[in-house]
Amino acid sequence: MDITDHLRPGDNSLLVSLSSQLNNRLLNRGYYDSVLDLIRGVILGGQPQTQKTEPHAHGLLGPVQLLRQTSAS
C-alpha cells in the first residue's frame, strides 16, 4: 500500500498493533493441559481427557486500516 499522500513533511511515525486470539494465549500458557473435556468425558461416556486445541491464525490477516492521528500543537 502506498501511503505517500498521507505523510506530512518532517518526521512521521507508524504504529502497528497486533494481538493474538485468546485461545492462542491460553494454549501457550498451558491452560488446556489441566482442563477436562466434559463433552467427551461425561456426556459421550468416553475416558476423561484434557481439552485439545490448535493455534489459530493471527497477525495482519486483514482488513487493515490506516488511521491518521493529528497532534494537538
CHARMM-style PDB file with segment names, atoms N, HN, CA, C and O in Angstrom:
ATOM      1  N   MET     1       0.842  -1.167   0.000  1.00  0.00      PROA
ATOM      2  CA  MET     1       0.000   0.000   0.000  1.00  0.00      PROA
ATOM      3  C   MET     1       0.890   1.233   0.000  1.00  0.00      PROA
ATOM      4  O   MET     1       1.783   1.353   0.838  1.00  0.00      PROA
ATOM      5  N   ASP     2       0.662   2.118  -0.901  1.00  0.00      PROA
ATOM      6  HN  ASP     2      -0.064   2.020  -1.582  1.00  0.00      PROA
ATOM      7  CA  ASP     2       1.413   3.372  -0.975  1.00  0.00      PROA
ATOM      8  C   ASP     2       0.707   4.423  -0.129  1.00  0.00      PROA
ATOM      9  O   ASP     2      -0.416   4.821  -0.439  1.00  0.00      PROA
ATOM     10  N   ILE     3       1.359   4.871   0.937  1.00  0.00      PROA
ATOM     11  HN  ILE     3       2.271   4.548   1.189  1.00  0.00      PROA
ATOM     12  CA  ILE     3       0.758   5.860   1.836  1.00  0.00      PROA
ATOM     13  C   ILE     3       1.396   7.240   1.690  1.00  0.00      PROA
ATOM     14  O   ILE     3       1.207   8.103   2.547  1.00  0.00      PROA
ATOM     15  N   THR     4       2.138   7.452   0.630  1.00  0.00      PROA
ATOM     16  HN  THR     4       2.292   6.751  -0.067  1.00  0.00      PROA
ATOM     17  CA  THR     4       2.866   8.703   0.423  1.00  0.00      PROA
ATOM     18  C   THR     4       1.971   9.928   0.573  1.00  0.00      PROA
ATOM     19  O   THR     4       2.378  10.912   1.191  1.00  0.00      PROA
ATOM     20  N   ASP     5       0.775   9.888   0.027  1.00  0.00      PROA
ATOM     21  HN  ASP     5       0.444   9.089  -0.475  1.00  0.00      PROA
ATOM     22  CA  ASP     5      -0.119  11.048   0.090  1.00  0.00      PROA
ATOM     23  C   ASP     5      -0.617  11.329   1.509  1.00  0.00      PROA
ATOM     24  O   ASP     5      -1.162  12.403   1.767  1.00  0.00      PROA
ATOM     25  N   HSD     6      -0.442  10.402   2.408  1.00  0.00      PROA
ATOM     26  HN  HSD     6       0.001   9.531   2.198  1.00  0.00      PROA
ATOM     27  CA  HSD     6      -0.919  10.591   3.781  1.00  0.00      PROA
ATOM     28  C   HSD     6       0.175  11.082   4.723  1.00  0.00      PROA
ATOM     29  O   HSD     6      -0.096  11.350   5.894  1.00  0.00      PROA
ATOM     30  N   LEU     7       1.403  11.203   4.231  1.00  0.00      PROA
ATOM     31  HN  LEU     7       1.623  10.985   3.280  1.00  0.00      PROA
ATOM     32  CA  LEU     7       2.509  11.653   5.070  1.00  0.00      PROA
ATOM     33  C   LEU     7       2.595  13.171   5.055  1.00  0.00      PROA
ATOM     34  O   LEU     7       2.136  13.822   4.116  1.00  0.00      PROA
ATOM     35  N   ARG     8       3.185  13.725   6.100  1.00  0.00      PROA
ATOM     36  HN  ARG     8       3.558  13.196   6.862  1.00  0.00      PROA
ATOM     37  CA  ARG     8       3.394  15.169   6.157  1.00  0.00      PROA
ATOM     38  C   ARG     8       4.893  15.433   6.168  1.00  0.00      PROA
ATOM     39  O   ARG     8       5.673  14.539   6.499  1.00  0.00      PROA
ATOM     40  N   PRO     9       5.303  16.631   5.817  1.00  0.00      PROA
ATOM     41  CA  PRO     9       6.743  16.947   5.842  1.00  0.00      PROA
ATOM     42  C   PRO     9       7.310  16.751   7.252  1.00  0.00      PROA
ATOM     43  O   PRO     9       6.635  17.026   8.244  1.00  0.00      PROA
ATOM     44  N   GLY    10       8.525  16.286   7.325  1.00  0.00      PROA
ATOM     45  HN  GLY    10       9.073  16.063   6.519  1.00  0.00      PROA
ATOM     46  CA  GLY    10       9.165  16.052   8.623  1.00  0.00      PROA
ATOM     47  C   GLY    10       9.019  14.615   9.061  1.00  0.00      PROA
ATOM     48  O   GLY    10       8.837  13.707   8.250  1.00  0.00      PROA
ATOM     49  N   ASP    11       9.103  14.434  10.356  1.00  0.00      PROA
ATOM     50  HN  ASP    11       9.251  15.172  11.015  1.00  0.00      PROA
ATOM     51  CA  ASP    11       9.032  13.079  10.917  1.00  0.00      PROA
ATOM     52  C   ASP    11       7.601  12.555  10.912  1.00  0.00      PROA
ATOM     53  O   ASP    11       6.661  13.274  11.250  1.00  0.00      PROA
ATOM     54  N   ASN    12       7.454  11.316  10.531  1.00  0.00      PROA
ATOM     55  HN  ASN    12       8.218  10.732  10.257  1.00  0.00      PROA
ATOM     56  CA  ASN    12       6.184  10.600  10.590  1.00  0.00      PROA
ATOM     57  C   ASN    12       6.447   9.296  11.328  1.00  0.00      PROA
ATOM     58  O   ASN    12       7.540   8.734  11.249  1.00  0.00      PROA
ATOM     59  N   SER    13       5.455   8.830  12.032  1.00  0.00      PROA
ATOM     60  HN  SER    13       4.568   9.286  12.097  1.00  0.00      PROA
ATOM     61  CA  SER    13       5.623   7.541  12.715  1.00  0.00      PROA
ATOM     62  C   SER    13       4.457   6.636  12.369  1.00  0.00      PROA
ATOM     63  O   SER    13       3.358   7.092  12.054  1.00  0.00      PROA
ATOM     64  N   LEU    14       4.722   5.361  12.437  1.00  0.00      PROA
ATOM     65  HN  LEU    14       5.615   4.990  12.693  1.00  0.00      PROA
ATOM     66  CA  LEU    14       3.714   4.356  12.134  1.00  0.00      PROA
ATOM     67  C   LEU    14       3.718   3.362  13.284  1.00  0.00      PROA
ATOM     68  O   LEU    14       4.757   2.792  13.617  1.00  0.00      PROA
ATOM     69  N   LEU    15       2.561   3.156  13.885  1.00  0.00      PROA
ATOM     70  HN  LEU    15       1.717   3.619  13.614  1.00  0.00      PROA
ATOM     71  CA  LEU    15       2.420   2.216  14.988  1.00  0.00      PROA
ATOM     72  C   LEU    15       1.591   1.044  14.499  1.00  0.00      PROA
ATOM     73  O   LEU    15       0.473   1.225  14.019  1.00  0.00      PROA
ATOM     74  N   VAL    16       2.134  -0.152  14.620  1.00  0.00      PROA
ATOM     75  HN  VAL    16       3.042  -0.299  15.011  1.00  0.00      PROA
ATOM     76  CA  VAL    16       1.422  -1.365  14.228  1.00  0.00      PROA
ATOM     77  C   VAL    16       1.105  -2.133  15.501  1.00  0.00      PROA
ATOM     78  O   VAL    16       2.009  -2.498  16.252  1.00  0.00      PROA
ATOM     79  N   SER    17      -0.175  -2.378  15.745  1.00  0.00      PROA
ATOM     80  HN  SER    17      -0.910  -2.081  15.135  1.00  0.00      PROA
ATOM     81  CA  SER    17      -0.613  -3.128  16.924  1.00  0.00      PROA
ATOM     82  C   SER    17      -1.174  -4.466  16.476  1.00  0.00      PROA
ATOM     83  O   SER    17      -2.065  -4.528  15.629  1.00  0.00      PROA
ATOM     84  N   LEU    18      -0.646  -5.529  17.051  1.00  0.00      PROA
ATOM     85  HN  LEU    18       0.078  -5.479  17.739  1.00  0.00      PROA
ATOM     86  CA  LEU    18      -1.113  -6.884  16.738  1.00  0.00      PROA
ATOM     87  C   LEU    18      -1.566  -7.561  18.023  1.00  0.00      PROA
ATOM     88  O   LEU    18      -1.062  -7.268  19.108  1.00  0.00      PROA
ATOM     89  N   SER    19      -2.505  -8.450  17.887  1.00  0.00      PROA
ATOM     90  HN  SER    19      -2.915  -8.687  17.006  1.00  0.00      PROA
ATOM     91  CA  SER    19      -2.907  -9.243  19.043  1.00  0.00      PROA
ATOM     92  C   SER    19      -3.233 -10.651  18.564  1.00  0.00      PROA
ATOM     93  O   SER    19      -3.537 -10.884  17.394  1.00  0.00      PROA
ATOM     94  N   SER    20      -3.160 -11.566  19.496  1.00  0.00      PROA
ATOM     95  HN  SER    20      -2.913 -11.377  20.447  1.00  0.00      PROA
ATOM     96  CA  SER    20      -3.466 -12.958  19.201  1.00  0.00      PROA
ATOM     97  C   SER    20      -4.834 -13.284  19.781  1.00  0.00      PROA
ATOM     98  O   SER    20      -5.335 -12.565  20.646  1.00  0.00      PROA
ATOM     99  N   GLN    21      -5.426 -14.346  19.314  1.00  0.00      PROA
ATOM    100  HN  GLN    21      -5.019 -14.929  18.611  1.00  0.00      PROA
ATOM    101  CA  GLN    21      -6.696 -14.781  19.875  1.00  0.00      PROA
ATOM    102  C   GLN    21      -6.457 -15.362  21.276  1.00  0.00      PROA
ATOM    103  O   GLN    21      -5.378 -15.874  21.570  1.00  0.00      PROA
ATOM    104  N   LEU    22      -7.470 -15.274  22.121  1.00  0.00      PROA
ATOM    105  HN  LEU    22      -8.347 -14.857  21.882  1.00  0.00      PROA
ATOM    106  CA  LEU    22      -7.358 -15.771  23.492  1.00  0.00      PROA
ATOM    107  C   LEU    22      -6.972 -17.249  23.504  1.00  0.00      PROA
ATOM    108  O   LEU    22      -6.190 -17.671  24.357  1.00  0.00      PROA
ATOM    109  N   ASN    23      -7.498 -18.030  22.589  1.00  0.00      PROA
ATOM    110  HN  ASN    23      -8.133 -17.688  21.896  1.00  0.00      PROA
ATOM    111  CA  ASN    23      -7.153 -19.451  22.503  1.00  0.00      PROA
ATOM    112  C   ASN    23      -5.634 -19.641  22.423  1.00  0.00      PROA
ATOM    113  O   ASN    23      -5.085 -20.508  23.104  1.00  0.00      PROA
ATOM    114  N   ASN    24      -4.959 -18.847  21.608  1.00  0.00      PROA
ATOM    115  HN  ASN    24      -5.405 -18.143  21.055  1.00  0.00      PROA
ATOM    116  CA  ASN    24      -3.509 -18.984  21.449  1.00  0.00      PROA
ATOM    117  C   ASN    24      -2.775 -18.658  22.745  1.00  0.00      PROA
ATOM    118  O   ASN    24      -1.810 -19.331  23.109  1.00  0.00      PROA
ATOM    119  N   ARG    25      -3.236 -17.629  23.434  1.00  0.00      PROA
ATOM    120  HN  ARG    25      -4.020 -17.082  23.139  1.00  0.00      PROA
ATOM    121  CA  ARG    25      -2.589 -17.242  24.688  1.00  0.00      PROA
ATOM    122  C   ARG    25      -2.750 -18.344  25.738  1.00  0.00      PROA
ATOM    123  O   ARG    25      -1.795 -18.701  26.429  1.00  0.00      PROA
ATOM    124  N   LEU    26      -3.968 -18.876  25.847  1.00  0.00      PROA
ATOM    125  HN  LEU    26      -4.743 -18.586  25.286  1.00  0.00      PROA
ATOM    126  CA  LEU    26      -4.210 -19.949  26.814  1.00  0.00      PROA
ATOM    127  C   LEU    26      -3.416 -21.200  26.464  1.00  0.00      PROA
ATOM    128  O   LEU    26      -2.880 -21.862  27.353  1.00  0.00      PROA
ATOM    129  N   LEU    27      -3.337 -21.527  25.191  1.00  0.00      PROA
ATOM    130  HN  LEU    27      -3.773 -20.990  24.469  1.00  0.00      PROA
ATOM    131  CA  LEU    27      -2.571 -22.685  24.739  1.00  0.00      PROA
ATOM    132  C   LEU    27      -1.092 -22.519  25.080  1.00  0.00      PROA
ATOM    133  O   LEU    27      -0.454 -23.452  25.566  1.00  0.00      PROA
ATOM    134  N   ASN    28      -0.558 -21.343  24.827  1.00  0.00      PROA
ATOM    135  HN  ASN    28      -1.077 -20.585  24.433  1.00  0.00      PROA
ATOM    136  CA  ASN    28       0.850 -21.055  25.106  1.00  0.00      PROA
ATOM    137  C   ASN    28       1.167 -21.137  26.601  1.00  0.00      PROA
ATOM    138  O   ASN    28       2.267 -21.536  26.983  1.00  0.00      PROA
ATOM    139  N   ARG    29       0.218 -20.766  27.431  1.00  0.00      PROA
ATOM    140  HN  ARG    29      -0.676 -20.441  27.121  1.00  0.00      PROA
ATOM    141  CA  ARG    29       0.433 -20.789  28.888  1.00  0.00      PROA
ATOM    142  C   ARG    29       0.120 -22.144  29.520  1.00  0.00      PROA
ATOM    143  O   ARG    29       0.241 -22.302  30.735  1.00  0.00      PROA
ATOM    144  N   GLY    30      -0.282 -23.126  28.702  1.00  0.00      PROA
ATOM    145  HN  GLY    30      -0.380 -22.997  27.715  1.00  0.00      PROA
ATOM    146  CA  GLY    30      -0.556 -24.467  29.228  1.00  0.00      PROA
ATOM    147  C   GLY    30      -1.892 -24.601  29.926  1.00  0.00      PROA
ATOM    148  O   GLY    30      -2.108 -25.568  30.658  1.00  0.00      PROA
ATOM    149  N   TYR    31      -2.801 -23.650  29.719  1.00  0.00      PROA
ATOM    150  HN  TYR    31      -2.626 -22.865  29.124  1.00  0.00      PROA
ATOM    151  CA  TYR    31      -4.105 -23.673  30.383  1.00  0.00      PROA
ATOM    152  C   TYR    31      -4.885 -24.945  30.074  1.00  0.00      PROA
ATOM    153  O   TYR    31      -5.498 -25.527  30.969  1.00  0.00      PROA
ATOM    154  N   TYR    32      -4.870 -25.378  28.828  1.00  0.00      PROA
ATOM    155  HN  TYR    32      -4.372 -24.905  28.101  1.00  0.00      PROA
ATOM    156  CA  TYR    32      -5.673 -26.536  28.419  1.00  0.00      PROA
ATOM    157  C   TYR    32      -5.129 -27.860  28.940  1.00  0.00      PROA
ATOM    158  O   TYR    32      -5.818 -28.878  28.875  1.00  0.00      PROA
ATOM    159  N   ASP    33      -3.897 -27.861  29.458  1.00  0.00      PROA
ATOM    160  HN  ASP    33      -3.337 -27.034  29.511  1.00  0.00      PROA
ATOM    161  CA  ASP    33      -3.298 -29.098  29.961  1.00  0.00      PROA
ATOM    162  C   ASP    33      -4.031 -29.654  31.178  1.00  0.00      PROA
ATOM    163  O   ASP    33      -3.900 -30.837  31.494  1.00  0.00      PROA
ATOM    164  N   SER    34      -4.800 -28.809  31.863  1.00  0.00      PROA
ATOM    165  HN  SER    34      -4.906 -27.848  31.607  1.00  0.00      PROA
ATOM    166  CA  SER    34      -5.478 -29.266  33.081  1.00  0.00      PROA
ATOM    167  C   SER    34      -7.002 -29.118  33.004  1.00  0.00      PROA
ATOM    168  O   SER    34      -7.684 -29.308  34.011  1.00  0.00      PROA
ATOM    169  N   VAL    35      -7.543 -28.785  31.839  1.00  0.00      PROA
ATOM    170  HN  VAL    35      -6.989 -28.631  31.021  1.00  0.00      PROA
ATOM    171  CA  VAL    35      -8.991 -28.597  31.696  1.00  0.00      PROA
ATOM    172  C   VAL    35      -9.578 -29.832  31.018  1.00  0.00      PROA
ATOM    173  O   VAL    35      -9.209 -30.175  29.894  1.00  0.00      PROA
ATOM    174  N   LEU    36     -10.503 -30.497  31.723  1.00  0.00      PROA
ATOM    175  HN  LEU    36     -10.802 -30.219  32.636  1.00  0.00      PROA
ATOM    176  CA  LEU    36     -11.110 -31.706  31.164  1.00  0.00      PROA
ATOM    177  C   LEU    36     -12.134 -31.360  30.089  1.00  0.00      PROA
ATOM    178  O   LEU    36     -12.841 -30.357  30.183  1.00  0.00      PROA
ATOM    179  N   ASP    37     -12.197 -32.204  29.076  1.00  0.00      PROA
ATOM    180  HN  ASP    37     -11.622 -33.019  29.000  1.00  0.00      PROA
ATOM    181  CA  ASP    37     -13.185 -32.082  28.008  1.00  0.00      PROA
ATOM    182  C   ASP    37     -14.465 -32.755  28.490  1.00  0.00      PROA
ATOM    183  O   ASP    37     -14.603 -33.975  28.394  1.00  0.00      PROA
ATOM    184  N   LEU    38     -15.406 -31.956  29.012  1.00  0.00      PROA
ATOM    185  HN  LEU    38     -15.294 -30.966  29.091  1.00  0.00      PROA
ATOM    186  CA  LEU    38     -16.627 -32.504  29.604  1.00  0.00      PROA
ATOM    187  C   LEU    38     -17.533 -33.172  28.577  1.00  0.00      PROA
ATOM    188  O   LEU    38     -18.197 -34.158  28.898  1.00  0.00      PROA
ATOM    189  N   ILE    39     -17.574 -32.666  27.363  1.00  0.00      PROA
ATOM    190  HN  ILE    39     -17.035 -31.865  27.102  1.00  0.00      PROA
ATOM    191  CA  ILE    39     -18.420 -33.261  26.327  1.00  0.00      PROA
ATOM    192  C   ILE    39     -17.974 -34.699  26.056  1.00  0.00      PROA
ATOM    193  O   ILE    39     -18.788 -35.623  26.059  1.00  0.00      PROA
ATOM    194  N   ARG    40     -16.695 -34.870  25.826  1.00  0.00      PROA
ATOM    195  HN  ARG    40     -16.034 -34.119  25.823  1.00  0.00      PROA
ATOM    196  CA  ARG    40     -16.174 -36.203  25.512  1.00  0.00      PROA
ATOM    197  C   ARG    40     -16.203 -37.131  26.723  1.00  0.00      PROA
ATOM    198  O   ARG    40     -16.565 -38.301  26.606  1.00  0.00      PROA
ATOM    199  N   GLY    41     -15.820 -36.605  27.884  1.00  0.00      PROA
ATOM    200  HN  GLY    41     -15.525 -35.654  27.979  1.00  0.00      PROA
ATOM    201  CA  GLY    41     -15.670 -37.451  29.059  1.00  0.00      PROA
ATOM    202  C   GLY    41     -16.954 -37.788  29.776  1.00  0.00      PROA
ATOM    203  O   GLY    41     -17.104 -38.914  30.251  1.00  0.00      PROA
ATOM    204  N   VAL    42     -17.896 -36.849  29.877  1.00  0.00      PROA
ATOM    205  HN  VAL    42     -17.774 -35.935  29.492  1.00  0.00      PROA
ATOM    206  CA  VAL    42     -19.108 -37.082  30.668  1.00  0.00      PROA
ATOM    207  C   VAL    42     -20.300 -37.397  29.779  1.00  0.00      PROA
ATOM    208  O   VAL    42     -20.947 -38.431  29.945  1.00  0.00      PROA
ATOM    209  N   ILE    43     -20.588 -36.518  28.845  1.00  0.00      PROA
ATOM    210  HN  ILE    43     -20.062 -35.679  28.710  1.00  0.00      PROA
ATOM    211  CA  ILE    43     -21.795 -36.670  28.032  1.00  0.00      PROA
ATOM    212  C   ILE    43     -21.692 -37.842  27.069  1.00  0.00      PROA
ATOM    213  O   ILE    43     -22.646 -38.605  26.922  1.00  0.00      PROA
ATOM    214  N   LEU    44     -20.543 -37.997  26.408  1.00  0.00      PROA
ATOM    215  HN  LEU    44     -19.767 -37.377  26.527  1.00  0.00      PROA
ATOM    216  CA  LEU    44     -20.389 -39.084  25.438  1.00  0.00      PROA
ATOM    217  C   LEU    44     -19.899 -40.380  26.087  1.00  0.00      PROA
ATOM    218  O   LEU    44     -19.815 -41.414  25.425  1.00  0.00      PROA
ATOM    219  N   GLY    45     -19.579 -40.322  27.374  1.00  0.00      PROA
ATOM    220  HN  GLY    45     -19.647 -39.482  27.912  1.00  0.00      PROA
ATOM    221  CA  GLY    45     -19.190 -41.530  28.092  1.00  0.00      PROA
ATOM    222  C   GLY    45     -17.788 -42.026  27.788  1.00  0.00      PROA
ATOM    223  O   GLY    45     -17.468 -43.176  28.091  1.00  0.00      PROA
ATOM    224  N   GLY    46     -16.968 -41.213  27.215  1.00  0.00      PROA
ATOM    225  HN  GLY    46     -17.228 -40.279  26.969  1.00  0.00      PROA
ATOM    226  CA  GLY    46     -15.592 -41.620  26.923  1.00  0.00      PROA
ATOM    227  C   GLY    46     -14.693 -41.436  28.127  1.00  0.00      PROA
ATOM    228  O   GLY    46     -15.132 -41.000  29.191  1.00  0.00      PROA
ATOM    229  N   GLN    47     -13.457 -41.768  27.948  1.00  0.00      PROA
ATOM    230  HN  GLN    47     -13.100 -42.123  27.084  1.00  0.00      PROA
ATOM    231  CA  GLN    47     -12.471 -41.584  29.001  1.00  0.00      PROA
ATOM    232  C   GLN    47     -12.198 -40.089  29.185  1.00  0.00      PROA
ATOM    233  O   GLN    47     -12.134 -39.347  28.206  1.00  0.00      PROA
ATOM    234  N   PRO    48     -12.038 -39.648  30.434  1.00  0.00      PROA
ATOM    235  CA  PRO    48     -11.713 -38.243  30.666  1.00  0.00      PROA
ATOM    236  C   PRO    48     -10.404 -37.862  29.970  1.00  0.00      PROA
ATOM    237  O   PRO    48      -9.380 -38.524  30.142  1.00  0.00      PROA
ATOM    238  N   GLN    49     -10.454 -36.804  29.198  1.00  0.00      PROA
ATOM    239  HN  GLN    49     -11.286 -36.266  29.059  1.00  0.00      PROA
ATOM    240  CA  GLN    49      -9.276 -36.294  28.504  1.00  0.00      PROA
ATOM    241  C   GLN    49      -9.247 -34.783  28.659  1.00  0.00      PROA
ATOM    242  O   GLN    49     -10.272 -34.149  28.910  1.00  0.00      PROA
ATOM    243  N   THR    50      -8.075 -34.225  28.507  1.00  0.00      PROA
ATOM    244  HN  THR    50      -7.242 -34.740  28.302  1.00  0.00      PROA
ATOM    245  CA  THR    50      -7.973 -32.771  28.574  1.00  0.00      PROA
ATOM    246  C   THR    50      -8.391 -32.160  27.246  1.00  0.00      PROA
ATOM    247  O   THR    50      -8.421 -32.834  26.217  1.00  0.00      PROA
ATOM    248  N   GLN    51      -8.712 -30.879  27.287  1.00  0.00      PROA
ATOM    249  HN  GLN    51      -8.688 -30.332  28.124  1.00  0.00      PROA
ATOM    250  CA  GLN    51      -9.105 -30.143  26.091  1.00  0.00      PROA
ATOM    251  C   GLN    51      -7.997 -30.216  25.043  1.00  0.00      PROA
ATOM    252  O   GLN    51      -6.814 -30.165  25.380  1.00  0.00      PROA
ATOM    253  N   LYS    52      -8.375 -30.335  23.795  1.00  0.00      PROA
ATOM    254  HN  LYS    52      -9.336 -30.376  23.522  1.00  0.00      PROA
ATOM    255  CA  LYS    52      -7.425 -30.334  22.675  1.00  0.00      PROA
ATOM    256  C   LYS    52      -7.765 -29.145  21.773  1.00  0.00      PROA
ATOM    257  O   LYS    52      -8.929 -28.930  21.436  1.00  0.00      PROA
ATOM    258  N   THR    53      -6.773 -28.394  21.396  1.00  0.00      PROA
ATOM    259  HN  THR    53      -5.827 -28.568  21.670  1.00  0.00      PROA
ATOM    260  CA  THR    53      -6.973 -27.254  20.501  1.00  0.00      PROA
ATOM    261  C   THR    53      -5.694 -27.004  19.728  1.00  0.00      PROA
ATOM    262  O   THR    53      -4.621 -27.473  20.108  1.00  0.00      PROA
ATOM    263  N   GLU    54      -5.814 -26.274  18.659  1.00  0.00      PROA
ATOM    264  HN  GLU    54      -6.686 -25.893  18.351  1.00  0.00      PROA
ATOM    265  CA  GLU    54      -4.687 -25.907  17.816  1.00  0.00      PROA
ATOM    266  C   GLU    54      -4.558 -24.382  17.818  1.00  0.00      PROA
ATOM    267  O   GLU    54      -5.549 -23.685  18.036  1.00  0.00      PROA
ATOM    268  N   PRO    55      -3.362 -23.858  17.579  1.00  0.00      PROA
ATOM    269  CA  PRO    55      -3.224 -22.404  17.456  1.00  0.00      PROA
ATOM    270  C   PRO    55      -4.074 -21.876  16.291  1.00  0.00      PROA
ATOM    271  O   PRO    55      -4.148 -22.499  15.232  1.00  0.00      PROA
ATOM    272  N   HSD    56      -4.702 -20.737  16.501  1.00  0.00      PROA
ATOM    273  HN  HSD    56      -4.642 -20.230  17.361  1.00  0.00      PROA
ATOM    274  CA  HSD    56      -5.498 -20.089  15.472  1.00  0.00      PROA
ATOM    275  C   HSD    56      -4.672 -19.016  14.768  1.00  0.00      PROA
ATOM    276  O   HSD    56      -3.768 -18.430  15.364  1.00  0.00      PROA
ATOM    277  N   ALA    57      -4.982 -18.766  13.513  1.00  0.00      PROA
ATOM    278  HN  ALA    57      -5.716 -19.242  13.029  1.00  0.00      PROA
ATOM    279  CA  ALA    57      -4.264 -17.745  12.743  1.00  0.00      PROA
ATOM    280  C   ALA    57      -4.374 -16.384  13.442  1.00  0.00      PROA
ATOM    281  O   ALA    57      -5.408 -16.063  14.027  1.00  0.00      PROA
ATOM    282  N   HSD    58      -3.302 -15.593  13.374  1.00  0.00      PROA
ATOM    283  HN  HSD    58      -2.463 -15.854  12.898  1.00  0.00      PROA
ATOM    284  CA  HSD    58      -3.308 -14.262  13.980  1.00  0.00      PROA
ATOM    285  C   HSD    58      -2.319 -13.367  13.242  1.00  0.00      PROA
ATOM    286  O   HSD    58      -1.541 -13.839  12.413  1.00  0.00      PROA
ATOM    287  N   GLY    59      -2.355 -12.100  13.542  1.00  0.00      PROA
ATOM    288  HN  GLY    59      -2.987 -11.717  14.216  1.00  0.00      PROA
ATOM    289  CA  GLY    59      -1.461 -11.135  12.903  1.00  0.00      PROA
ATOM    290  C   GLY    59      -2.218 -10.244  11.941  1.00  0.00      PROA
ATOM    291  O   GLY    59      -3.416 -10.017  12.111  1.00  0.00      PROA
ATOM    292  N   LEU    60      -1.529  -9.738  10.934  1.00  0.00      PROA
ATOM    293  HN  LEU    60      -0.556  -9.922  10.796  1.00  0.00      PROA
ATOM    294  CA  LEU    60      -2.153  -8.855   9.943  1.00  0.00      PROA
ATOM    295  C   LEU    60      -2.890  -9.684   8.898  1.00  0.00      PROA
ATOM    296  O   LEU    60      -2.410  -9.873   7.781  1.00  0.00      PROA
ATOM    297  N   LEU    61      -4.054 -10.168   9.279  1.00  0.00      PROA
ATOM    298  HN  LEU    61      -4.445 -10.015  10.186  1.00  0.00      PROA
ATOM    299  CA  LEU    61      -4.850 -11.003   8.391  1.00  0.00      PROA
ATOM    300  C   LEU    61      -5.823 -10.176   7.569  1.00  0.00      PROA
ATOM    301  O   LEU    61      -6.366 -10.672   6.582  1.00  0.00      PROA
ATOM    302  N   GLY    62      -6.053  -8.942   7.946  1.00  0.00      PROA
ATOM    303  HN  GLY    62      -5.612  -8.538   8.747  1.00  0.00      PROA
ATOM    304  CA  GLY    62      -6.930  -8.041   7.219  1.00  0.00      PROA
ATOM    305  C   GLY    62      -8.352  -8.116   7.714  1.00  0.00      PROA
ATOM    306  O   GLY    62      -8.711  -9.094   8.368  1.00  0.00      PROA
ATOM    307  N   PRO    63      -9.157  -7.154   7.440  1.00  0.00      PROA
ATOM    308  CA  PRO    63      -8.716  -5.931   6.779  1.00  0.00      PROA
ATOM    309  C   PRO    63      -7.856  -5.077   7.717  1.00  0.00      PROA
ATOM    310  O   PRO    63      -8.027  -5.104   8.936  1.00  0.00      PROA
ATOM    311  N   VAL    64      -6.947  -4.337   7.134  1.00  0.00      PROA
ATOM    312  HN  VAL    64      -6.808  -4.315   6.144  1.00  0.00      PROA
ATOM    313  CA  VAL    64      -6.046  -3.462   7.877  1.00  0.00      PROA
ATOM    314  C   VAL    64      -6.433  -2.029   7.572  1.00  0.00      PROA
ATOM    315  O   VAL    64      -6.700  -1.687   6.420  1.00  0.00      PROA
ATOM    316  N   GLN    65      -6.466  -1.189   8.595  1.00  0.00      PROA
ATOM    317  HN  GLN    65      -6.250  -1.467   9.531  1.00  0.00      PROA
ATOM    318  CA  GLN    65      -6.824   0.211   8.420  1.00  0.00      PROA
ATOM    319  C   GLN    65      -5.639   1.094   8.735  1.00  0.00      PROA
ATOM    320  O   GLN    65      -4.851   0.798   9.633  1.00  0.00      PROA
ATOM    321  N   LEU    66      -5.517   2.182   7.991  1.00  0.00      PROA
ATOM    322  HN  LEU    66      -6.158   2.422   7.262  1.00  0.00      PROA
ATOM    323  CA  LEU    66      -4.527   3.213   8.274  1.00  0.00      PROA
ATOM    324  C   LEU    66      -5.304   4.412   8.807  1.00  0.00      PROA
ATOM    325  O   LEU    66      -6.090   5.023   8.082  1.00  0.00      PROA
ATOM    326  N   LEU    67      -5.080   4.743  10.073  1.00  0.00      PROA
ATOM    327  HN  LEU    67      -4.442   4.246  10.661  1.00  0.00      PROA
ATOM    328  CA  LEU    67      -5.801   5.836  10.719  1.00  0.00      PROA
ATOM    329  C   LEU    67      -4.843   6.987  10.981  1.00  0.00      PROA
ATOM    330  O   LEU    67      -3.742   6.780  11.491  1.00  0.00      PROA
ATOM    331  N   ARG    68      -5.254   8.177  10.640  1.00  0.00      PROA
ATOM    332  HN  ARG    68      -6.149   8.345  10.226  1.00  0.00      PROA
ATOM    333  CA  ARG    68      -4.421   9.358  10.859  1.00  0.00      PROA
ATOM    334  C   ARG    68      -4.735   9.926  12.225  1.00  0.00      PROA
ATOM    335  O   ARG    68      -5.897  10.114  12.586  1.00  0.00      PROA
ATOM    336  N   GLN    69      -3.682  10.197  12.981  1.00  0.00      PROA
ATOM    337  HN  GLN    69      -2.738  10.044  12.688  1.00  0.00      PROA
ATOM    338  CA  GLN    69      -3.838  10.833  14.290  1.00  0.00      PROA
ATOM    339  C   GLN    69      -3.101  12.155  14.237  1.00  0.00      PROA
ATOM    340  O   GLN    69      -1.898  12.187  13.977  1.00  0.00      PROA
ATOM    341  N   THR    70      -3.805  13.242  14.480  1.00  0.00      PROA
ATOM    342  HN  THR    70      -4.782  13.217  14.691  1.00  0.00      PROA
ATOM    343  CA  THR    70      -3.169  14.559  14.458  1.00  0.00      PROA
ATOM    344  C   THR    70      -2.783  14.938  15.872  1.00  0.00      PROA
ATOM    345  O   THR    70      -3.509  14.645  16.822  1.00  0.00      PROA
ATOM    346  N   SER    71      -1.654  15.582  16.010  1.00  0.00      PROA
ATOM    347  HN  SER    71      -1.064  15.820  15.239  1.00  0.00      PROA
ATOM    348  CA  SER    71      -1.218  16.021  17.322  1.00  0.00      PROA
ATOM    349  C   SER    71      -1.772  17.416  17.593  1.00  0.00      PROA
ATOM    350  O   SER    71      -1.904  18.234  16.683  1.00  0.00      PROA
ATOM    351  N   ALA    72      -2.088  17.669  18.842  1.00  0.00      PROA
ATOM    352  HN  ALA    72      -1.980  17.004  19.581  1.00  0.00      PROA
ATOM    353  CA  ALA    72      -2.608  18.978  19.238  1.00  0.00      PROA
ATOM    354  C   ALA    72      -1.428  19.915  19.479  1.00  0.00      PROA
ATOM    355  O   ALA    72      -0.859  19.924  20.570  1.00  0.00      PROA
ATOM    356  N   SER    73      -1.061  20.696  18.481  1.00  0.00      PROA
ATOM    357  HN  SER    73      -1.523  20.689  17.594  1.00  0.00      PROA
ATOM    358  CA  SER    73       0.074  21.606  18.649  1.00  0.00      PROA
ATOM    359  C   SER    73      -0.385  23.036  18.592  1.00  0.00      PROA
ATOM    360  OT1 SER    73       0.429  23.951  18.715  1.00  0.00      PROA
TER     361      SER     73
END
